[in-house]
Amino acid sequence: MPIIINLDVMLAKRKIRSKELAEAIGITEVNLSILKTGKAKALRITTLDAICRYLSCQPGDILEYVEALS
């Protein structure tokens, strides 16, 4: 998939555990893990908003588009 999720990088930069983020934004650790590993099929804007607000970052810090090789 050409969209890369860099959530684990932002968590490491902020020294925040996945469990803490999940509790703070109101999603399960399992769903956060699915998002972190790039296995999620969709991401709600409200979830992205909550993540960015909690981590004090921009959506572009978490999401990255990489050109697909053909």
C-alpha positions in Angstrom: 0.0 0.0 0.0 1.4 3.4 -0.9 0.2 5.0 2.4 2.7 4.5 5.2 1.6 4.9 8.9 4.4 6.4 11.0 2.5 6.4 14.3 5.1 4.2 16.0 7.7 6.8 15.1 5.7 9.6 16.6 5.0 7.6 19.8 8.7 7.0 20.2 9.5 10.6 19.6 7.0 11.7 22.3 8.0 8.8 24.6 4.3 7.7 24.8 3.2 4.1 25.0 0.5 2.7 22.8 -1.7 1.9 25.8 -1.5 5.5 27.0 -2.5 6.9 23.6 -5.3 4.4 23.2 -6.8 5.3 26.6 -6.4 9.0 25.9 -8.2 9.0 22.6 -10.8 6.3 23.4 -9.9 3.4 21.1 -8.8 -0.1 22.0 -5.1 -1.1 22.0 -6.0 -3.7 19.4 -7.4 -1.1 17.0 -4.4 1.1 17.6 -2.1 -1.8 16.9 -3.9 -2.5 13.6 -3.5 1.2 12.7 0.2 1.2 13.7 1.0 -1.9 11.6 -0.6 -0.5 8.5 -3.3 -3.2 8.4 -6.2 -0.8 8.8 -8.4 -0.4 5.8 -9.7 3.0 6.9 -8.9 5.8 9.4 -11.6 8.1 10.7 -10.9 11.8 10.6 -12.0 12.0 14.2 -9.5 9.4 15.2 -6.7 11.2 13.3 -7.8 14.4 14.9 -7.6 12.9 18.4 -4.2 11.4 17.7 -2.7 14.6 16.4 -4.2 16.6 19.3 -2.8 14.2 21.9 0.7 13.9 20.2 0.8 17.7 19.2 1.6 16.8 15.6 0.3 17.2 12.1 -1.4 14.5 10.0 1.6 14.5 7.7 3.8 13.5 10.7 1.8 10.3 10.9 0.7 9.6 7.3 3.1 9.4 4.4 2.4 8.7 0.7 5.0 6.6 -1.1 4.8 6.1 -4.9 3.9 2.5 -5.7 6.4 0.5 -7.8 5.0 -1.2 -10.8 
